[in-house]
Amino acid sequence: MVSPPAHKPANSRAETDPAVGPVANLVFPKVERAKLSNGIEVVYAQRTAVPVTRALISFDAGAVANPADKLGLQQLTLSMLEEGTTTRDSIALAEAEERLGANVSTGNSADRTFLSISAPSANATGAFDLFADIVRNPAFKPEEVARLRTTQLAGIQQELTNPAGLAGRVLPKLLFGPSPYAKTAGQNGDPAAVAKLTRDDLIAFQQAWLRPEKAKIFVVSDLGLAALVPQLERAFGNWQGVGAAGVKDLSIAPVQTAPKIVLIDRPDSPQSLITAGQLTPLKGSDNLLDEQTANDVLGGDFLSRINLDLRETKHWSYGAGGGFGQNEQLVTYRINAPVQADKTGESIKALQIDLKEFLSTKGITDAEFTRTINGATRELAGNFETAGAVLSAMLDNDQYKRPDDYYATITQKYRAMTREQLDAAARAAINPDKFVWVVVGDAKVVRPQLDSLGLSVEVVPAASVTDVK
């Protein structure tokens, strides 16, 4: 009879955890640049693992380019680009994409507007021609404008039933005040403005902002740059802008409102969504690696102080955290915490304590520092295993004025960090005494919990958030 194996303690790390091998420095593709004959810059990196070409046009536009009285115009313009060109209707475009194995998408941030395409590299020439047709020759058919305008209005109504959508329409206005960055409130725009948008408005936006002088083309492909430039030249090299280019006025400085709580009344809500934020003294062109690494300990990771406190210790939330938001001109710090409705006030108190302790008496511990640096360096290879991730990194480097080899040297930067350096970076950037708070929840349950926090409380009906200034 064979004796059973001796019992071993279940918590014996040496016997249960797999060994960790040495991790080499990240190898990030070399970035090269070229220019088309009309001046459009091409930013390129080669990835040979998969025979696919990904290209993205970044326009210097973004949410801040929306006219103040036509918020939502950019979104409707982008939605229309795949609804037909002057030579192909929407069905013909879809058929061309399927035939080429191509995928076209659009997107935007506060500062940039994007159109992208991916296709097998064998079809790169045809994909670029299709891409150019979509970008350069949108038809903006009146019947399609009317249909997608209605769809966008329906999206706004859906947004206004969602706690995150409600908070997202208020917090940017509190953080940015008169600055054009306040236009980032509400991804689908102002419903009254969207309802009045016309075909002429879309044409005017496209001609002012989606034009060659404002464009850069980013490409990741297994094909070499020398092979791709002639194809891009054929598709985009003779493109010329029509009329006057749009001009951003970012000279109006943001003015954050004084610390307070805005309670958006969402009756019968079973939980509350807490969001909060502040304008930091950082600039958009600053290197935020120290701040972002420190925030992994505070709010950027599952094991962060904020998440462990509200989720694992107090069991008031399924997940909470915070992070830096980097725009071209400024940087914010924001917190997001969905919590039990009856624990809303206590959750805000807990967040305030977590922030103040982290930024004063209870900075990063040795164990947190080691775990964070190890995690950051060991995750790098997985973070950039796809061409899409490389493309995104190239975009960030360009927008935030980083060197092209930023990620090629990032492992060494992590390994050179100190705990004191990260504490100092976080303490210089974040000031919880300056936070403005937005809570989405049932006012009859939540309001009594907020009155003891020492901040003024303003109650706004959910139906009125689009009127908040």
C-alpha positions as CSV (number, residue, x, y, z in Angstrom):
1,M,0.0,0.0,0.0
2,V,1.4,3.4,-1.0
3,S,1.4,6.0,1.7
4,P,-0.1,9.3,0.9
5,P,2.3,12.2,0.4
6,A,3.1,14.3,3.5
7,H,0.9,17.4,3.8
8,K,2.5,20.6,2.7
9,P,1.4,24.1,3.9
10,A,-0.8,25.7,1.3
11,N,0.7,29.1,1.9
12,S,4.3,28.0,1.3
13,R,5.4,30.5,-1.4
14,A,8.7,28.7,-2.1
15,E,6.7,25.6,-3.1
16,T,3.7,27.1,-4.8
17,D,4.9,30.1,-6.7
18,P,6.6,29.5,-10.1
19,A,10.1,30.8,-10.5
20,V,10.6,34.2,-12.2
21,G,13.2,34.3,-14.9
22,P,15.4,37.3,-15.8
23,V,13.7,39.9,-18.0
24,A,15.6,41.6,-20.8
25,N,15.1,45.2,-21.8
26,L,12.2,46.0,-24.0
27,V,13.0,45.9,-27.7
28,F,10.9,48.6,-29.4
29,P,10.9,48.9,-33.2
30,K,13.0,51.7,-34.7
31,V,10.9,54.6,-35.8
32,E,11.6,56.2,-39.2
33,R,10.1,59.2,-40.8
34,A,9.4,60.4,-44.4
35,K,7.3,63.1,-46.1
36,L,4.9,63.1,-48.9
37,S,5.1,65.7,-51.7
38,N,2.3,67.8,-50.1
39,G,4.2,67.9,-46.8
40,I,2.3,65.2,-44.8
41,E,4.7,63.5,-42.5
42,V,4.8,59.7,-42.3
43,V,5.9,58.1,-39.0
44,Y,6.8,54.4,-39.5
45,A,7.8,51.3,-37.6
46,Q,8.4,47.8,-38.9
47,R,6.9,44.7,-37.4
48,T,7.4,41.5,-39.4
49,A,5.6,39.0,-37.2
50,V,2.4,39.2,-39.1
51,P,1.9,40.3,-42.8
52,V,-0.5,43.1,-41.9
53,T,-0.3,46.8,-42.5
54,R,-1.9,49.3,-40.1
55,A,-2.1,52.9,-41.0
56,L,-3.6,55.8,-39.0
57,I,-4.1,59.4,-39.9
58,S,-4.0,61.8,-36.9
59,F,-5.5,65.2,-37.4
60,D,-4.7,68.1,-35.1
61,A,-8.4,68.6,-34.2
62,G,-10.1,66.6,-31.5
63,A,-13.0,67.6,-29.2
64,V,-11.6,71.1,-28.6
65,A,-12.1,71.7,-32.4
66,N,-15.9,71.5,-32.0
67,P,-17.6,74.9,-32.4
68,A,-18.8,76.0,-29.0
69,D,-22.4,76.2,-30.3
70,K,-22.2,72.9,-32.2
71,L,-20.9,70.4,-29.7
72,G,-21.2,67.0,-31.3
73,L,-20.3,68.1,-34.8
74,Q,-17.1,66.2,-34.9
75,Q,-18.8,63.0,-33.8
76,L,-21.4,63.2,-36.5
77,T,-18.8,64.1,-39.1
78,L,-16.8,61.0,-38.2
79,S,-19.9,58.8,-38.2
80,M,-20.7,59.9,-41.7
81,L,-17.3,59.0,-43.3
82,E,-18.1,55.4,-43.9
83,E,-21.6,56.2,-45.2
84,G,-20.5,56.8,-48.7
85,T,-18.0,58.8,-50.8
86,T,-18.5,60.7,-54.0
87,T,-17.8,57.4,-55.9
88,R,-19.0,54.7,-53.6
89,D,-22.1,54.3,-51.5
90,S,-22.0,52.6,-48.1
91,I,-22.7,49.2,-49.6
92,A,-19.9,49.6,-52.1
93,L,-17.5,50.7,-49.3
94,A,-18.4,47.7,-47.2
95,E,-17.9,45.4,-50.2
96,A,-14.5,46.9,-50.9
97,E,-13.5,46.4,-47.3
98,E,-14.5,42.8,-47.3
99,R,-12.7,42.2,-50.7
100,L,-9.5,43.7,-49.3
101,G,-9.8,42.2,-45.9
102,A,-9.6,45.7,-44.6
103,N,-11.0,47.3,-41.4
104,V,-11.7,51.1,-41.2
105,S,-12.4,52.9,-37.9
106,T,-12.6,56.4,-36.5
107,G,-11.9,57.9,-33.1
108,N,-11.0,61.1,-31.3
109,S,-9.4,62.4,-28.1
110,A,-9.5,65.9,-26.6
111,D,-6.7,67.1,-29.0
112,R,-6.7,64.7,-32.0
113,T,-9.1,63.1,-34.5
114,F,-8.2,59.7,-36.0
115,L,-9.0,57.5,-39.0
116,S,-7.4,54.2,-39.3
117,I,-7.2,51.2,-41.6
118,S,-5.7,47.7,-41.4
119,A,-5.4,45.1,-44.1
120,P,-3.2,42.3,-45.3
121,S,0.0,43.8,-46.6
122,A,-0.6,42.1,-50.0
123,N,-3.5,44.4,-50.3
124,A,-1.9,47.6,-49.0
125,T,-2.1,49.5,-52.3
126,G,-5.8,48.9,-52.6
127,A,-6.4,49.6,-48.9
128,F,-4.6,52.9,-49.1
129,D,-6.7,53.9,-52.2
130,L,-9.9,53.0,-50.3
131,F,-8.7,54.8,-47.2
132,A,-7.9,57.9,-49.3
133,D,-11.4,57.9,-50.8
134,I,-13.1,57.7,-47.4
135,V,-10.9,60.5,-45.9
136,R,-10.8,62.8,-48.9
137,N,-14.2,62.4,-50.6
138,P,-17.1,61.9,-48.2
139,A,-20.5,62.4,-49.8
140,F,-22.4,63.5,-46.7
141,K,-25.7,62.5,-48.3
142,P,-28.6,64.4,-46.7
143,E,-30.7,61.3,-46.0
144,E,-27.7,59.6,-44.3
145,V,-27.0,62.8,-42.3
146,A,-30.6,62.8,-41.1
147,R,-30.4,59.1,-40.1
148,L,-27.1,59.3,-38.2
149,R,-28.1,62.5,-36.5
150,T,-31.1,60.7,-35.1
151,T,-28.9,57.8,-34.1
152,Q,-26.5,60.2,-32.3
153,L,-29.5,61.9,-30.5
154,A,-30.6,58.4,-29.3
155,G,-27.0,57.8,-28.1
156,I,-27.2,61.0,-26.1
157,Q,-30.4,59.8,-24.4
158,Q,-28.8,56.5,-23.6
159,E,-25.7,58.3,-22.2
160,L,-28.0,60.4,-19.9
161,T,-29.3,57.2,-18.3
162,N,-25.8,55.9,-17.5
163,P,-24.1,57.0,-14.3
164,A,-20.7,57.3,-16.0
165,G,-22.3,59.3,-18.9
166,L,-23.9,61.6,-16.4
167,A,-20.7,62.2,-14.5
168,G,-18.8,62.7,-17.7
169,R,-21.0,65.5,-18.7
170,V,-20.4,67.4,-15.5
171,L,-16.8,66.8,-14.2
172,P,-14.9,68.3,-17.2
173,K,-16.9,71.6,-16.9
174,L,-15.9,71.8,-13.2
175,L,-12.2,71.1,-14.0
176,F,-11.8,73.2,-17.0
177,G,-14.2,76.1,-16.7
178,P,-13.9,78.5,-19.7
179,S,-11.1,76.5,-21.4
180,P,-11.9,74.7,-24.7
181,Y,-11.2,71.4,-22.9
182,A,-14.6,71.7,-21.2
183,K,-15.9,70.6,-24.6
184,T,-14.9,67.1,-23.7
185,A,-18.0,66.9,-21.5
186,G,-20.3,64.4,-23.1
187,Q,-19.0,62.3,-25.9
188,N,-22.0,62.6,-28.2
189,G,-22.4,66.4,-27.8
190,D,-25.2,68.7,-26.8
191,P,-28.6,67.4,-27.8
192,A,-30.1,70.8,-28.8
193,A,-27.0,71.5,-30.9
194,V,-26.9,68.0,-32.6
195,A,-30.6,68.3,-33.5
196,K,-29.8,71.4,-35.6
197,L,-26.7,70.1,-37.4
198,T,-26.9,70.2,-41.2
199,R,-24.9,68.7,-44.1
200,D,-23.3,72.1,-44.6
201,D,-22.0,72.0,-41.0
202,L,-20.4,68.6,-41.6
203,I,-18.8,69.8,-44.9
204,A,-17.4,72.9,-43.1
205,F,-15.9,70.8,-40.3
206,Q,-14.3,68.3,-42.6
207,Q,-12.8,71.0,-44.8
208,A,-11.5,73.0,-41.8
209,W,-10.0,70.2,-39.8
210,L,-9.7,66.9,-41.8
211,R,-7.1,68.3,-44.2
212,P,-3.5,67.6,-45.2
213,E,-1.9,70.5,-43.3
214,K,-3.3,69.0,-40.0
215,A,-2.5,65.4,-40.8
216,K,0.3,62.9,-39.9
217,I,0.2,59.3,-41.1
218,F,1.4,56.6,-38.7
219,V,2.2,53.2,-40.1
220,V,3.2,49.8,-38.7
221,S,3.8,47.1,-41.3
222,D,6.0,44.2,-42.2
223,L,6.7,46.0,-45.5
224,G,9.6,48.4,-45.5
225,L,9.2,52.2,-45.5
226,A,10.6,52.5,-49.0
227,A,7.9,50.2,-50.3
228,L,5.1,52.0,-48.5
229,V,5.9,55.6,-49.3
230,P,5.1,55.4,-53.1
231,Q,1.8,53.8,-52.2
232,L,1.0,56.6,-49.7
233,E,2.1,59.2,-52.2
234,R,-0.2,57.8,-54.8
235,A,-3.2,57.9,-52.3
236,F,-2.5,61.2,-50.5
237,G,0.4,63.0,-52.1
238,N,-1.7,65.3,-54.3
239,W,-4.3,66.1,-51.6
240,Q,-4.8,69.8,-51.0
241,G,-6.9,71.6,-48.5
242,V,-10.0,73.5,-49.4
243,G,-10.7,76.9,-47.9
244,A,-9.3,78.2,-44.6
245,A,-7.9,75.7,-42.0
246,G,-9.5,75.6,-38.6
247,V,-7.6,77.3,-35.8
248,K,-7.7,76.2,-32.1
249,D,-7.7,78.9,-29.5
250,L,-6.1,77.3,-26.4
251,S,-5.1,80.6,-24.9
252,I,-8.0,80.6,-22.5
253,A,-6.6,79.1,-19.4
254,P,-8.7,76.5,-17.5
255,V,-10.2,77.7,-14.2
256,Q,-11.2,74.9,-11.9
257,T,-14.2,75.5,-9.7
258,A,-13.7,75.6,-5.9
259,P,-13.9,72.3,-4.1
260,K,-17.5,71.1,-3.7
261,I,-19.7,68.1,-4.3
262,V,-22.2,68.0,-7.2
263,L,-24.8,65.4,-6.5
264,I,-26.6,64.2,-9.7
265,D,-29.9,62.9,-8.5
266,R,-30.7,59.5,-10.1
267,P,-33.7,58.3,-8.1
268,D,-33.8,54.6,-7.0
269,S,-30.2,54.0,-8.0
270,P,-28.9,50.9,-6.1
271,Q,-25.4,52.3,-6.0
272,S,-23.6,55.6,-6.3
273,L,-20.8,56.5,-8.7
274,I,-18.2,58.7,-7.1
275,T,-15.9,60.7,-9.5
276,A,-13.5,63.4,-8.5
277,G,-10.6,65.3,-9.9
278,Q,-8.3,68.2,-9.9
279,L,-6.1,70.1,-12.4
280,T,-2.5,69.3,-11.6
281,P,0.4,71.7,-12.0
282,L,1.8,69.4,-14.7
283,K,1.9,70.2,-18.4
284,G,0.8,67.9,-21.2
285,S,4.4,67.8,-22.6
286,D,5.9,66.7,-19.2
287,N,7.2,63.2,-18.8
288,L,4.7,61.6,-16.5
289,L,6.5,58.3,-16.0
290,D,7.3,58.9,-12.3
291,E,3.8,60.1,-11.5
292,Q,2.1,57.3,-13.4
293,T,4.4,54.7,-11.7
294,A,3.7,56.2,-8.3
295,N,0.0,56.1,-9.1
296,D,0.2,52.3,-9.7
297,V,0.5,52.1,-6.0
298,L,-2.2,54.7,-5.2
299,G,-4.9,54.0,-7.7
300,G,-3.8,52.5,-11.0
301,D,-3.6,48.8,-10.2
302,F,-5.8,46.1,-8.7
303,L,-3.4,46.0,-5.7
304,S,-3.5,49.8,-5.4
305,R,-4.3,51.4,-2.0
306,I,-7.7,52.8,-3.2
307,N,-8.9,49.5,-4.7
308,L,-7.7,47.3,-1.8
309,D,-9.4,49.7,0.7
310,L,-12.8,50.1,-0.9
311,R,-13.1,46.6,-2.5
312,E,-11.1,44.1,-0.5
313,T,-11.1,45.6,3.0
314,K,-14.4,47.5,3.2
315,H,-16.3,45.5,0.5
316,W,-18.2,48.7,-0.6
317,S,-17.1,48.6,-4.3
318,Y,-16.5,46.1,-7.1
319,G,-13.5,48.2,-8.1
320,A,-12.1,51.7,-7.6
321,G,-9.1,53.6,-8.7
322,G,-7.6,56.8,-10.1
323,G,-5.2,58.0,-12.7
324,F,-3.7,60.9,-14.6
325,G,-5.4,62.3,-17.7
326,Q,-2.9,63.8,-20.1
327,N,-3.9,66.3,-22.7
328,E,-1.7,68.3,-25.0
329,Q,-1.9,71.4,-22.7
330,L,-2.7,70.1,-19.3
331,V,-2.9,67.1,-16.9
332,T,-5.7,66.1,-14.6
333,Y,-5.9,63.5,-11.8
334,R,-9.2,61.7,-11.5
335,I,-10.8,59.1,-9.3
336,N,-13.6,56.7,-10.2
337,A,-15.4,54.6,-7.5
338,P,-18.8,53.0,-7.9
339,V,-20.0,52.1,-4.3
340,Q,-22.9,50.9,-2.3
341,A,-25.5,53.7,-2.1
342,D,-25.6,53.5,1.8
343,K,-21.8,53.9,1.9
344,T,-21.4,56.9,-0.3
345,G,-20.4,59.4,2.3
346,E,-18.1,56.9,4.1
347,S,-16.5,56.0,0.8
348,I,-15.6,59.7,0.1
349,K,-14.1,59.9,3.6
350,A,-12.1,56.8,3.0
351,L,-10.8,58.1,-0.3
352,Q,-9.8,61.4,1.3
353,I,-7.9,59.5,4.0
354,D,-6.2,57.1,1.5
355,L,-5.1,60.1,-0.6
356,K,-3.9,62.2,2.3
357,E,-2.0,59.4,4.0
358,F,-0.3,58.3,0.7
359,L,0.7,61.9,0.0
360,S,2.1,62.5,3.6
361,T,2.8,60.0,6.3
362,K,2.3,56.7,4.5
363,G,4.1,56.9,1.2
364,I,5.2,53.9,-1.0
365,T,6.6,51.0,1.0
366,D,9.6,49.0,0.0
367,A,7.3,46.0,-0.8
368,E,5.0,48.2,-2.9
369,F,8.0,49.7,-4.7
370,T,9.6,46.4,-5.5
371,R,6.3,44.9,-6.7
372,T,5.5,47.9,-8.9
373,I,8.8,48.2,-10.6
374,N,9.0,44.4,-11.2
375,G,5.5,44.4,-12.6
376,A,6.1,47.4,-14.8
377,T,9.3,46.0,-16.4
378,R,8.0,42.4,-16.7
379,E,4.7,43.5,-18.4
380,L,6.4,45.6,-21.1
381,A,7.0,42.9,-23.7
382,G,3.3,41.8,-23.4
383,N,2.2,45.4,-23.6
384,F,3.7,45.9,-27.1
385,E,3.2,42.5,-28.7
386,T,0.7,43.8,-31.2
387,A,1.2,46.2,-34.0
388,G,-1.8,48.2,-32.7
389,A,-0.1,48.8,-29.4
390,V,3.1,49.9,-31.2
391,L,1.0,52.3,-33.3
392,S,-0.6,53.7,-30.2
393,A,2.7,54.3,-28.5
394,M,4.0,56.1,-31.6
395,L,1.0,58.4,-31.4
396,D,1.5,59.2,-27.8
397,N,5.2,59.9,-28.3
398,D,4.4,62.3,-31.1
399,Q,1.6,64.1,-29.3
400,Y,3.5,64.5,-26.0
401,K,6.8,65.4,-27.7
402,R,8.7,62.4,-26.5
403,P,11.7,61.1,-28.4
404,D,11.1,58.2,-30.8
405,D,13.2,55.9,-28.6
406,Y,11.2,56.6,-25.5
407,Y,10.0,53.1,-25.1
408,A,13.3,51.6,-26.2
409,T,14.8,53.1,-23.1
410,I,11.9,52.8,-20.7
411,T,13.2,49.6,-18.9
412,Q,16.3,51.4,-17.8
413,K,14.2,54.3,-16.6
414,Y,12.1,52.0,-14.4
415,R,15.2,50.4,-12.9
416,A,16.7,53.7,-12.1
417,M,13.7,54.9,-10.0
418,T,13.8,55.2,-6.3
419,R,10.9,55.1,-3.8
420,E,11.7,58.6,-2.7
421,Q,11.6,59.9,-6.3
422,L,8.1,58.4,-6.8
423,D,6.7,59.8,-3.5
424,A,8.0,63.2,-4.4
425,A,6.4,63.1,-7.9
426,A,3.0,62.1,-6.5
427,R,3.1,64.7,-3.8
428,A,4.0,67.5,-6.2
429,A,1.2,66.6,-8.6
430,I,-1.8,65.6,-6.4
431,N,-3.6,67.7,-3.9
432,P,-6.8,66.2,-2.5
433,D,-7.8,69.5,-0.9
434,K,-8.4,70.8,-4.4
435,F,-10.7,68.0,-5.5
436,V,-14.1,68.6,-6.9
437,W,-16.5,65.7,-6.5
438,V,-19.3,64.5,-8.6
439,V,-21.6,61.8,-7.2
440,V,-24.4,60.1,-9.2
441,G,-26.9,58.5,-7.0
442,D,-30.3,58.6,-5.3
443,A,-30.4,62.1,-3.6
444,K,-32.8,61.0,-0.9
445,V,-30.4,58.3,0.2
446,V,-27.1,60.0,-0.5
447,R,-27.6,63.7,0.4
448,P,-27.7,63.1,4.2
449,Q,-24.4,61.3,4.0
450,L,-22.7,64.2,2.2
451,D,-23.6,67.0,4.5
452,S,-21.0,66.0,7.1
453,L,-18.1,66.1,4.7
454,G,-17.3,69.8,5.1
455,L,-18.0,70.6,1.4
456,S,-20.9,72.5,-0.1
457,V,-23.3,70.1,-1.9
458,E,-25.2,71.1,-5.1
459,V,-28.0,68.8,-6.2
460,V,-28.7,68.6,-10.0
461,P,-31.5,66.4,-11.4
462,A,-30.2,63.9,-13.9
463,A,-32.4,65.4,-16.6
464,S,-30.7,68.8,-16.2
465,V,-27.0,67.8,-16.5
466,T,-26.7,69.2,-20.0
467,D,-27.5,72.6,-18.5
468,V,-24.7,72.6,-15.9
469,K,-22.1,75.3,-16.6
